[in-house]
Amino acid sequence: MVNTIVGQTYIPPFGPYILAVLQRIESGREVDLAASTHGHLYEVFIKTALARRRTLTNYNVLTAFVATLAIEAFEQERDSFGKDFLRQAHARFEKETDLSFDVDSLTKELLEVRLLTLRHGEYAFRERYICYYFVAFYLKDRLSEDKAQRIVRECASKAWVQDYANVLLFLAHLSKDRFVVDTIMESARGTFPTVEPARLEGELSVLLEPEIHPLELRDEKDNYKRLRLEEQKQVADERQLAHLAYPLRGAAPIDQIGLAGHI
C-alpha cells in the first residue's frame, strides 16, 4: 500500500508523510488517496491520537472540549495556561454543548493522548499545529455566526502573522464554506490592489515555450586565439597591479613615479 501511494506520487517520500499513512492503515481507516494536502496529513496524526482505544461518543466529547480549549487560548493569545483557565474553557464547553463531563478527567485524557503537555504546573498544546487545527475545527461549524466571521476576517486581514495564517490554512482544509474563500480573496485584493490575479494561462507561456537559441559551433583556431589574448591581457594586468603596489621599487627618480606634484 505504502509503495503504491509513494510510487504514484500521492505523497512525498518523507518520514512524516509515510508515518501518517501507516497510522491511518493501523487504525483500520481507509487511506484517502485524493487528499494528500498538509492539512489532511496533520489531521491524520490528530484523529489517530484521539481515536486510540476510545468509543465514538468519547471521541466526539474530547474533540469538542479540546476545540473549545483551543479557541479560548487563541482569543486570549495564550501559549500556556493553568487550571483556572481550563475550568473557564470547560464552563464554555458545557454551556455551548449542554454536556457535563469532569474537567480533570478530560484534561487527563488529553495528556494521555499527548495533545496537551504539563510543564512546571502550566498546560500547553504539545505542538502549535494542534492548536491551529482545533481553532479551525471550532470555527468551521459556526461560520454563520457573527463572532466566528469576525475571527476569520481578522485572520485574513493579518495573514502575515503565522498564527492567523495557519488557522486559515486548516480552515480552508476543513470547510467548504464560500465565506472562507471570499474573505481571503477580499483581503488579498486589499493588500495587492494593483496586482492582477494569476489565471495560469498566459503567465506560463515563458515556461511552456522557452526560447531556444541555435547551437553555435566555433572554430578551434578561433578558440585558441581567444584564450591566448585572454592570457596576455591577464599577464599585463598583473604587471600593472605589481607596479602600482610597489612604486618605489628600483632607482627611478621621484618625479618619474608621480609623487613630485604631491610634495
HELIX and SHEET records of a PDB file:
HELIX    1   1 VAL A    2  GLY A    7  1                                   6    
HELIX    2   2 GLY A   15  GLU A   26  1                                  12    
HELIX    3   3 HIS A   38  ALA A   51  1                                  14    
HELIX    4   4 LEU A   56  GLU A   75  1                                  20    
HELIX    5   5 LYS A   83  THR A   97  1                                  15    
HELIX    6   6 VAL A  103  GLU A  112  1                                  10    
HELIX    7   7 ARG A  128  LYS A  140  1                                  13    
HELIX    8   8 ASP A  146  SER A  157  1                                  12    
HELIX    9   9 GLN A  162  LEU A  174  1                                  13    
HELIX   10  10 ARG A  178  THR A  191  1                                  14    
HELIX   11  11 GLY A  202  LEU A  204  5                                   3    
HELIX   12  12 SER A  205  LEU A  208  1                                   4    
HELIX   13  13 GLU A  220  ALA A  245  1                                  26    
HELIX   14  14 ILE A  254  GLN A  256  5                                   3    
HELIX   15  15 ALA A  260  HIS A  262  5                                   3    
SHEET    1   A 2 LEU A 116  ARG A 119  0                                        
SHEET    2   A 2 GLU A 122  PHE A 125 -1                                        
END                                                                             
